[in-house]
């Protein structure tokens, strides 16, 4: 055997004096590494934004729930206070057997005045709740609560304002008031 040849398989191979040139080393591009950094940074940012949004949604949900609770309590006080007047009031009969015209709002006005501050506080609380527009279900709940609270305030204010109002639908009383010159306020 020749010292310069080696048998690899069935064909003889000769060693060269000079080894062939090595293939060029792969060029590592910082360009590819930069993309990975950007992708990882975006993933971390997206996760952080997602966690922050979830926390904000949770806080908004609790605020809307508190608003709804305030409205339930204010509604309960209103219904209880004003309901007592309507539930226990029996209309009296006139001398000709007809039911006497009752001015229920006048009778309820004092009680409405006592519950009005609670209703107004609930309304202010609900109006102060802010919800991000992309939290659609919370926006719907908050909008409904705000609309209801505004209507409840308007109703209770209207009833509270009826106190000591003249009985304008009683024609006889109105004619007498006009004759005396009593101003209708």
Rosetta silent file (secondary structure, phi, psi, omega in degrees, C-alpha in Angstrom):
SEQUENCE: XXXXXXXXXXXXXXXXXXXXXXXXXXXXXXXXXXXXXXXXXXXXXXXXXXXXXXXXXXXXXXXXXXXXXXXXXXXXXXXXXXXXXXXXXXXXXXXXXXXXXXXXXXXXXXXXXXXXXXXXXXXXXXXXXXXXXXXXXXXXXXXXXXXXXXXXXXXXXXXXXXXXXXXXXXXXXXXXXXXXXXXXX
SCORE:     score description
SCORE:     0.000 S_00000001
   1 L     0.000  136.424  179.191    0.000    0.000    0.000 S_00000001
   2 L   -77.302  136.431 -176.481    1.151    3.361   -0.909 S_00000001
   3 L   -67.095  -19.055 -177.947    1.460    5.642    2.098 S_00000001
   4 L   -92.489   -5.301 -179.704   -0.295    8.401    0.283 S_00000001
   5 E  -113.881  152.953  178.378   -3.331    6.450   -0.674 S_00000001
   6 E  -135.832  148.438 -179.117   -6.041    5.133    1.440 S_00000001
   7 E   -99.750  115.940  176.387   -8.756    2.812    0.561 S_00000001
   8 E  -119.882   98.283 -176.901  -12.203    4.185    1.218 S_00000001
   9 L    81.418 -143.832 -176.792  -14.599    1.798   -0.176 S_00000001
  10 L   -90.534  -15.120 -177.225  -13.783    0.290   -3.544 S_00000001
  11 E  -106.216  137.037  177.649  -12.025    3.266   -5.080 S_00000001
  12 E   -76.038  142.584  179.509   -8.606    4.420   -4.094 S_00000001
  13 E  -123.281  137.841  178.232   -8.377    8.042   -2.909 S_00000001
  14 E  -106.075  139.932  175.683   -5.219   10.059   -2.782 S_00000001
  15 L   -80.585  137.608  178.618   -4.508   12.681   -0.224 S_00000001
  16 L   -87.429  151.599  178.917   -3.575   15.980   -1.642 S_00000001
  17 L   -66.554  -38.342 -174.988   -0.602   17.830   -0.432 S_00000001
  18 L  -115.623  125.911 -179.653   -2.594   20.955    0.012 S_00000001
  19 L   -68.760  148.269  179.385   -6.052   20.818    1.488 S_00000001
  20 L   -64.844  154.911 -178.740   -8.777   22.400   -0.605 S_00000001
  21 L   -64.293  142.336  179.514   -9.863   25.851    0.490 S_00000001
  22 L   -71.891  145.060  177.850  -12.528   25.880    3.167 S_00000001
  23 L   -63.282  151.627 -178.189  -15.899   27.158    2.160 S_00000001
  24 L   -63.998  143.558  179.450  -16.470   30.734    3.274 S_00000001
  25 L   -66.517  140.743  179.230  -17.947   31.092    6.739 S_00000001
  26 L   -60.922  138.171  179.999  -21.597   32.046    6.718 S_00000001
  27 L   -85.216  120.779  178.329  -22.011   35.741    7.150 S_00000001
  28 L   -84.769  122.137 -176.905  -24.145   36.479   10.170 S_00000001
  29 L   -96.129  132.188  174.576  -26.346   39.353    9.417 S_00000001
  30 H   -73.193  -13.959  178.654  -27.371   41.694   12.131 S_00000001
  31 H   -62.106  -45.025  179.538  -30.376   42.362    9.940 S_00000001
  32 H   -68.721  -39.356  179.467  -31.970   39.020   10.911 S_00000001
  33 H   -64.229  -36.502  179.322  -31.158   39.517   14.576 S_00000001
  34 H   -62.466  -39.610  177.802  -32.791   42.955   14.407 S_00000001
  35 H   -63.834  -41.323  179.494  -36.063   41.454   13.189 S_00000001
  36 H   -64.613  -38.232  178.457  -36.123   39.004   16.059 S_00000001
  37 H   -63.827  -43.398  179.034  -35.547   41.817   18.512 S_00000001
  38 H   -63.301  -44.127 -179.828  -38.409   43.774   16.964 S_00000001
  39 H   -62.536  -44.934  179.536  -40.721   40.742   17.031 S_00000001
  40 H   -64.956  -42.895  179.922  -39.900   39.987   20.675 S_00000001
  41 H   -62.492  -41.739  177.586  -40.307   43.651   21.646 S_00000001
  42 H   -64.570  -38.827  178.458  -43.700   43.794   19.914 S_00000001
  43 H   -64.720  -42.501  178.432  -44.819   40.611   21.649 S_00000001
  44 H   -65.189  -43.153  179.002  -43.809   42.001   25.045 S_00000001
  45 H   -62.608  -44.552  178.960  -45.523   45.306   24.269 S_00000001
  46 H   -62.012  -41.748  178.018  -48.709   43.558   23.123 S_00000001
  47 H   -63.795  -41.800  179.280  -48.755   41.448   26.277 S_00000001
  48 H   -64.741  -44.316  178.273  -48.248   44.498   28.464 S_00000001
  49 H   -63.354  -40.658  179.044  -51.010   46.420   26.691 S_00000001
  50 H   -62.288  -43.466  178.916  -53.306   43.404   26.971 S_00000001
  51 H   -65.667  -43.617  179.790  -52.723   43.095   30.714 S_00000001
  52 H   -63.343  -40.834  179.259  -53.191   46.846   31.221 S_00000001
  53 H   -66.213  -39.040  178.377  -56.417   46.817   29.192 S_00000001
  54 H   -63.413  -40.014  178.066  -57.737   43.837   31.161 S_00000001
  55 H   -66.742  -42.226  179.045  -57.052   45.677   34.420 S_00000001
  56 H   -63.232  -42.298  178.953  -58.699   48.837   33.102 S_00000001
  57 H   -62.125  -40.676  178.923  -61.744   46.845   31.939 S_00000001
  58 H   -63.362  -44.601  179.332  -62.003   45.230   35.353 S_00000001
  59 H   -64.770  -41.486  178.162  -61.862   48.614   37.102 S_00000001
  60 H   -64.196  -40.225  178.246  -64.423   50.062   34.682 S_00000001
  61 H   -61.609  -40.313  177.657  -66.678   47.066   35.226 S_00000001
  62 H   -66.499  -39.129  179.357  -66.534   47.590   38.980 S_00000001
  63 H   -65.899  -42.251  178.312  -67.328   51.301   38.573 S_00000001
  64 H   -64.533  -40.595  178.491  -70.330   50.545   36.337 S_00000001
  65 H   -63.250  -39.867  176.921  -71.515   47.929   38.849 S_00000001
  66 H   -64.260  -40.611  176.522  -71.238   50.517   41.670 S_00000001
  67 H   -58.198  -49.247 -179.719  -73.229   52.970   39.538 S_00000001
  68 H   -61.294  -37.981  178.050  -75.935   50.357   39.000 S_00000001
  69 H   -65.115  -44.970  177.689  -75.950   49.587   42.742 S_00000001
  70 H   -58.963  -40.949  179.611  -76.333   53.305   43.605 S_00000001
  71 H   -67.144  -38.912  177.757  -79.235   53.532   41.169 S_00000001
  72 H   -62.572  -42.414  179.860  -80.935   50.457   42.642 S_00000001
  73 H   -66.039  -46.609  179.929  -80.675   51.952   46.140 S_00000001
  74 H   -62.168  -40.684  177.900  -81.895   55.385   44.997 S_00000001
  75 H   -64.296  -41.832  178.190  -84.758   53.759   43.092 S_00000001
  76 H   -60.522  -46.210  178.064  -85.663   51.691   46.132 S_00000001
  77 H   -62.718  -41.661 -179.450  -85.761   54.751   48.374 S_00000001
  78 H   -63.895  -49.513 -179.103  -87.799   56.647   45.796 S_00000001
  79 H   -64.198  -39.476  179.757  -90.301   53.859   45.273 S_00000001
  80 H   -66.422  -47.097 -176.630  -90.590   53.192   48.982 S_00000001
  81 H   -68.160  -48.776 -178.447  -91.018   56.835   49.916 S_00000001
  82 H   -78.217  -27.999  178.187  -93.348   57.834   47.106 S_00000001
  83 H   -67.006  -31.159  177.620  -95.075   54.478   47.045 S_00000001
  84 H   -60.152  -38.108 -179.781  -96.200   54.938   50.625 S_00000001
  85 H   -66.987  -47.554 -175.818  -98.237   57.920   49.550 S_00000001
  86 H   -72.490  -33.380 -177.274  -99.902   56.156   46.640 S_00000001
  87 H   -74.112  -30.732 -174.648 -100.460   52.865   48.447 S_00000001
  88 H  -106.094    3.202 -178.250 -102.122   54.328   51.522 S_00000001
  89 L   -91.110  123.377  176.993 -104.023   57.187   49.955 S_00000001
  90 L  -110.267  122.292  179.277 -107.729   56.567   49.543 S_00000001
  91 L   -66.819  143.163  178.683 -109.591   59.067   47.388 S_00000001
  92 L   -94.010  157.859 -179.200 -112.577   60.616   49.074 S_00000001
  93 E   -95.083  144.431  175.873 -115.976   60.915   47.498 S_00000001
  94 L   -81.170  176.762 -178.235 -117.636   64.241   46.803 S_00000001
  95 L   -65.192  -25.751  178.776 -121.210   64.958   47.849 S_00000001
  96 L   -91.196    7.888  174.332 -122.503   63.834   44.465 S_00000001
  97 L    89.450    1.732  177.983 -120.698   60.469   44.795 S_00000001
  98 L   -87.037  156.408  178.975 -117.848   61.153   42.378 S_00000001
  99 E   -73.745  131.269  179.516 -114.242   60.563   43.306 S_00000001
 100 L   -68.917  138.571 -179.817 -112.557   63.754   44.436 S_00000001
 101 L   -69.011  121.205  179.106 -109.693   64.815   42.207 S_00000001
 102 L   -98.591  144.948  176.410 -106.467   64.168   44.061 S_00000001
 103 L  -106.991   79.298 -173.055 -103.293   66.069   43.387 S_00000001
 104 H   -59.908  -40.514  179.949 -100.950   63.221   44.021 S_00000001
 105 H   -61.473  -38.256  177.511  -97.816   65.071   42.950 S_00000001
 106 H   -64.077  -39.113 -179.629  -98.570   67.777   45.514 S_00000001
 107 H   -71.036  -28.771 -177.736  -98.964   65.143   48.192 S_00000001
 108 H   -88.302  -12.630 -169.005  -95.732   63.417   47.151 S_00000001
 109 H   -59.585  -40.545 -178.710  -93.607   66.535   46.768 S_00000001
 110 H   -64.593  -44.987  178.060  -92.254   66.632   50.302 S_00000001
 111 H   -65.241  -37.682  177.961  -91.193   62.993   50.199 S_00000001
 112 H   -63.076  -38.015  177.769  -89.725   63.494   46.722 S_00000001
 113 H   -63.317  -30.624  179.746  -87.704   66.381   48.109 S_00000001
 114 H   -77.648  -29.162  179.933  -86.220   64.105   50.768 S_00000001
 115 H   -92.463  -13.469 -177.373  -85.108   61.421   48.292 S_00000001
 116 H   -56.763  -44.493  179.810  -83.959   63.858   45.607 S_00000001
 117 H   -59.472  -37.857  178.253  -80.417   64.333   47.023 S_00000001
 118 H   -66.082  -41.438  179.089  -79.818   60.570   46.996 S_00000001
 119 H   -65.375  -41.222  178.960  -81.080   60.314   43.414 S_00000001
 120 H   -65.958  -38.882  176.991  -78.885   63.242   42.369 S_00000001
 121 H   -62.461  -43.858  178.544  -75.801   61.672   44.010 S_00000001
 122 H   -62.280  -40.196  178.532  -76.419   58.428   42.155 S_00000001
 123 H   -63.641  -46.508  178.758  -76.812   60.384   38.916 S_00000001
 124 H   -61.951  -41.018  178.989  -73.559   62.316   39.476 S_00000001
 125 H   -61.284  -46.556 -178.328  -71.723   59.095   40.313 S_00000001
 126 H   -65.651  -36.808  178.802  -72.975   57.389   37.149 S_00000001
 127 H   -69.629  -25.638 -178.812  -72.105   60.356   34.952 S_00000001
 128 H   -79.922  -14.900  179.841  -68.558   60.373   36.373 S_00000001
 129 L   -72.285  127.144  176.998  -67.931   56.768   35.306 S_00000001
 130 L  -114.457  140.603 -178.503  -65.824   56.643   32.157 S_00000001
 131 L  -130.588  136.082  177.781  -65.528   53.586   29.982 S_00000001
 132 L   -65.876  139.177 -172.650  -63.160   53.061   27.076 S_00000001
 133 L   -63.228  -20.837 -179.642  -65.143   52.962   23.832 S_00000001
 134 L   -86.966   -1.093  172.522  -63.827   49.541   22.798 S_00000001
 135 L   -92.916   72.814 -167.701  -65.295   47.937   25.947 S_00000001
 136 H   -54.544  -46.591 -176.926  -68.613   47.648   24.145 S_00000001
 137 H   -66.977  -34.588  177.851  -70.666   45.800   26.771 S_00000001
 138 H   -71.529  -36.212  176.906  -69.556   48.210   29.499 S_00000001
 139 H   -61.177  -43.298  179.870  -70.367   51.200   27.269 S_00000001
 140 H   -62.863  -46.568  179.713  -73.867   49.796   26.780 S_00000001
 141 H   -63.567  -43.867 -177.960  -74.388   49.232   30.519 S_00000001
 142 H   -66.441  -40.469  178.546  -72.983   52.651   31.440 S_00000001
 143 H   -63.831  -41.983  178.553  -75.106   54.410   28.805 S_00000001
 144 H   -64.399  -42.161  179.769  -78.244   52.658   30.036 S_00000001
 145 H   -64.630  -41.835 -179.842  -77.461   53.561   33.652 S_00000001
 146 H   -66.173  -41.972  178.270  -76.801   57.198   32.769 S_00000001
 147 H   -63.075  -43.531  179.814  -80.016   57.472   30.741 S_00000001
 148 H   -65.794  -43.644 -177.761  -82.032   55.929   33.569 S_00000001
 149 H   -63.156  -38.420  177.881  -80.416   58.107   36.236 S_00000001
 150 H   -64.329  -42.375  179.120  -81.179   61.264   34.220 S_00000001
 151 H   -65.726  -40.177  179.549  -84.815   60.225   33.807 S_00000001
 152 H   -65.151  -42.703  177.643  -85.127   59.368   37.500 S_00000001
 153 H   -61.056  -45.189 -179.764  -83.665   62.740   38.530 S_00000001
 154 H   -60.411  -44.819 -179.421  -86.041   64.536   36.172 S_00000001
 155 H   -63.630  -49.557 -177.054  -89.043   62.653   37.529 S_00000001
 156 H   -66.900  -38.268  176.259  -88.175   63.146   41.192 S_00000001
 157 H   -62.036  -41.649 -179.543  -87.304   66.834   40.611 S_00000001
 158 H   -63.551  -45.587  179.498  -90.627   67.335   38.858 S_00000001
 159 H   -66.183  -42.037 -179.954  -92.578   65.714   41.685 S_00000001
 160 H   -63.416  -33.645 -178.726  -90.567   67.606   44.322 S_00000001
 161 H   -74.946  -11.386 -178.046  -91.274   70.884   42.517 S_00000001
 162 L   -75.412  -12.867 -177.351  -95.051   70.263   42.699 S_00000001
 163 L   -55.094  133.871  176.696  -95.166   71.168   46.353 S_00000001
 164 L    61.258   24.150  176.561  -97.535   73.969   47.141 S_00000001
 165 L   -77.491  143.848  179.040  -98.555   74.251   43.503 S_00000001
 166 L   -68.545  155.477 -179.062 -101.994   75.727   42.975 S_00000001
 167 L   -86.243   81.983 -173.333 -104.757   73.370   41.955 S_00000001
 168 L   -71.889  -22.024 -178.193 -105.073   74.680   38.405 S_00000001
 169 L   -86.491   -1.427  175.385 -107.309   71.885   37.192 S_00000001
 170 L   -94.415  103.172 -173.622 -110.014   72.777   39.715 S_00000001
 171 H   -62.442  -40.514 -179.629 -112.032   75.365   37.808 S_00000001
 172 H   -64.397  -46.659  179.490 -114.006   76.577   40.820 S_00000001
 173 H   -62.886  -41.183 -179.496 -110.910   77.072   42.937 S_00000001
 174 H   -64.501  -40.647  179.180 -109.131   78.822   40.076 S_00000001
 175 H   -63.889  -40.906  177.603 -112.086   81.194   39.524 S_00000001
 176 H   -65.480  -39.942  178.971 -112.070   82.015   43.242 S_00000001
 177 H   -63.908  -42.117 -179.278 -108.298   82.591   43.192 S_00000001
 178 H   -65.340  -38.560 -178.456 -108.638   84.905   40.207 S_00000001
 179 H   -66.140  -34.702 -179.599 -111.424   86.845   41.914 S_00000001
 180 H   -81.949  -21.047 -178.342 -109.306   87.388   44.982 S_00000001
 181 L    85.873   24.837  177.440 -106.249   88.227   42.887 S_00000001
 182 L   -77.360  126.072 -179.560 -104.069   85.448   44.244 S_00000001
 183 L   -71.230  140.887 -178.259 -101.106   84.980   41.951 S_00000001
 184 L   -76.601    6.077  173.125 -100.698   81.467   40.583 S_00000001
 185 L    68.593    0.000    0.000  -96.987   81.459   41.545 S_00000001
